[in-house]
Amino acid sequence: MKKLRACIVGVGFVGAVHIEALRRLGNVEVAAICARSHAQDVADAHFIPKGYEDYLTMLDAEKPDVVHICTPNDSHFELAMAAMQRGIAIICEKPMTRTLDEARTLAEYAKAHNIVTGVNFNCRFYPQILEAKAMVQSGELGDVRFVQGGYLQDWLFLDTDYSWRLEPEVSGESRTFADIGTHWIDLVESITGLRVVEVFADFETFLHTRKKPLKPVASFSGVALKPEDYQEVPIDTEDFCTALFRFDNGAIGNCIVSQSYAGRKNQIQLSLSGSKSSLFWDSDDSNELWIGHREHFNEKATKDQSLLAPLARAAIDYPGGHVEGYPDTFKQAFRAMYAAIEAGDAGKHVFADFEDGYHKMAIVDAVVRSAKTGGWVKIEG
């Protein structure tokens, strides 16, 4: 197995998670990072040899096999295009870009130049999610009829909670759905193999002004600042989204997503109803999958390599009874992505690529347009 060299652009919360996950793979060397300021100090803090404050300089000096893009959404397009023009494989955080046009351009370029790409919808790699996918593929669920669920967090519950995600010029027109709703609908499409064709959505902003810190505060840090450290700013991105979906097989779905739900730190719930049985998964109990039946007892499938389908077993490294969770999904996603990169295989895989990322951006675009118009909107991508 060849050892591949990676560079990380952006070393905030999620960039640090990428670094940790890559080190757990064993066949990846994190050669350098790029940060906006004090780059070498940031690199030293993560025990990485080189820190750069200019990503083009880093790409040309390090010539990595892979670049991980872990920056705010408004820089994804520029960073990904620069790397792809140098023939470098890309792993990009979601949402893929700030706009649909940017996502389309990147996906078309990657396909035309046969570049291996990944969009980090890491939640696909919970073992019980892959077990659900295997059950659908084997026909155990029957025809998927409807799906429901949601994604709830509370890190933007207070008016003193602030992030670049609240700023449309950086994040895009959608905040909550683009950030976490895309995870939910990606799980649905990945598990079922269905594609959303039409959406009906509604947004609500509960806090129309927030207190923006006058000094940097990392996401999820919970740092308390004094009143003089804030500036009152208007907010026009959504705190809450509810959406209805129509799928290409005629199935229907609905979800609610919010980052302003007190007490829920990071909970995904997903229910799938089929013509033979049903499934329910909760990320707060991620190592179990509930299976519902009409004619006999319900079941719970626990994470155990000896019991699950091969698709799920491939994302398990520990024995039954030993919990695998959020950090492990990154490791398993990157393991699959790096195997494709090493093989030079830009085909379809269990992980999301730029084509999938573009499709999710098309859903985001339709959700935004639906929330504005109050009607059903067809997916363009």
RANOR-V23552 format. One record per helix or strand of 2 or more residues. SS is the DSSP state (2 for helix, 1 for strand). FROM is the first residue (numbers start at 1). LEN is the number of residues. If there is no record, write none. Layout:
ss;from;len
SS;FROM;LEN
SS;FROM;LEN
//
This chain:
ss;from;len
1;4;6
2;13;13
1;28;7
2;39;7
1;50;3
2;55;8
1;66;4
2;73;12
1;89;4
2;100;13
1;117;3
2;122;4
2;127;12
1;144;9
2;164;3
2;168;4
2;176;17
1;196;9
1;209;5
2;227;3
1;230;5
1;240;8
1;252;7
1;267;8
1;278;5
2;283;3
1;288;5
1;299;4
2;310;4
2;326;18
2;354;20
1;377;2
//
